[in-house]
Amino acid sequence: MRFILCFLFLLFIMVPHIHAQKVPFAGEQKKQESLIRNAYKNKKISEKEYHKLLQEQEAIKEAIKKANIDGKFTPEEKNRINGKLQRAKKRLVRYKYNSEIY
């Protein structure tokens, strides 16, 4: 009986840790997406630029999902996704400060 209770206790302790594995880059991607939406809302970027940036964010989401299929991120996958995030960040800055008036 003690063994069963100990097993159940350990099971309840370990289950949240197993399911709570955080996907790297997902938070940064969501942050970028919210920055893009705010920039469009505040008329910092045009509608065309907004749609281009959102398409790029969708591609990043797909890359994250594809890399996370096996539950592990290889260094190559991390570098590829990080590069996509950095390019998207630079592109947003370039679009925001291109001195065009909308």
C-alpha positions as CSV (number, residue, x, y, z in Angstrom):
1,M,0.0,0.0,0.0
2,R,2.8,2.4,0.9
3,F,4.5,1.6,-2.5
4,I,1.4,2.5,-4.4
5,L,0.9,5.8,-2.4
6,C,4.6,6.7,-3.0
7,F,4.2,6.0,-6.7
8,L,1.1,8.1,-7.0
9,F,2.7,10.9,-5.1
10,L,5.7,10.9,-7.3
11,L,3.5,10.7,-10.4
12,F,1.5,13.8,-9.4
13,I,4.8,15.7,-8.7
14,M,6.4,14.7,-12.0
15,V,3.4,15.1,-14.4
16,P,3.4,19.0,-14.5
17,H,7.2,19.0,-15.2
18,I,6.8,16.6,-18.1
19,H,4.0,18.6,-19.7
20,A,5.5,22.0,-18.9
21,Q,8.4,21.8,-21.3
22,K,8.8,25.2,-22.8
23,V,9.3,25.6,-26.5
24,P,12.3,27.9,-27.1
25,F,11.7,31.0,-29.3
26,A,7.9,30.9,-29.0
27,G,7.9,33.7,-26.5
28,E,10.2,35.9,-28.6
29,Q,8.1,35.2,-31.7
30,K,4.9,36.2,-30.0
31,K,6.6,39.3,-28.7
32,Q,7.6,40.2,-32.3
33,E,4.1,39.6,-33.5
34,S,2.6,41.9,-30.9
35,L,5.2,44.6,-31.8
36,I,4.2,44.3,-35.5
37,R,0.5,44.7,-34.6
38,N,1.2,47.7,-32.4
39,A,3.3,49.3,-35.1
40,Y,0.5,48.9,-37.7
41,K,-2.1,50.2,-35.2
42,N,0.0,53.3,-34.5
43,K,0.5,53.9,-38.3
44,K,4.3,53.3,-38.1
45,I,4.2,50.7,-41.0
46,S,2.1,50.5,-44.1
47,E,-0.5,47.8,-44.8
48,K,1.7,46.1,-47.3
49,E,4.6,46.0,-44.9
50,Y,2.3,44.7,-42.2
51,H,1.2,41.8,-44.3
52,K,4.7,41.0,-45.3
53,L,5.8,40.9,-41.7
54,L,2.9,38.8,-40.7
55,Q,3.7,36.3,-43.4
56,E,7.2,36.2,-42.1
57,Q,5.9,35.5,-38.6
58,E,3.8,32.6,-39.9
59,A,6.9,31.1,-41.5
60,I,8.8,31.4,-38.2
61,K,5.9,29.7,-36.4
62,E,6.0,26.9,-38.9
63,A,9.7,26.5,-38.5
64,I,9.4,26.3,-34.7
65,K,6.6,23.8,-35.1
66,K,8.6,21.7,-37.5
67,A,11.7,21.8,-35.4
68,N,9.8,20.8,-32.3
69,I,8.2,17.7,-33.8
70,D,10.7,15.4,-32.2
71,G,10.7,17.4,-29.0
72,K,14.3,18.5,-29.3
73,F,16.0,21.4,-31.0
74,T,19.3,20.6,-32.6
75,P,21.9,23.4,-32.8
76,E,21.2,23.8,-36.5
77,E,17.5,24.2,-35.9
78,K,18.2,26.7,-33.2
79,N,20.5,28.7,-35.4
80,R,18.1,28.7,-38.3
81,I,15.2,29.9,-36.2
82,N,17.3,32.5,-34.4
83,G,18.4,33.8,-37.7
84,K,14.8,34.1,-38.9
85,L,13.9,36.0,-35.7
86,Q,16.8,38.4,-36.1
87,R,16.0,39.1,-39.7
88,A,12.4,39.8,-38.8
89,K,13.5,42.1,-36.0
90,K,15.8,44.1,-38.4
91,R,13.1,44.2,-41.0
92,L,10.6,45.6,-38.6
93,V,13.0,48.3,-37.5
94,R,13.8,49.2,-41.1
95,Y,10.1,49.4,-41.9
96,K,9.2,51.5,-38.9
97,Y,11.9,54.1,-39.4
98,N,12.0,54.5,-43.2
99,S,10.7,58.1,-43.0
100,E,7.6,57.5,-45.0
101,I,4.3,59.1,-44.0
102,Y,1.2,57.0,-44.1
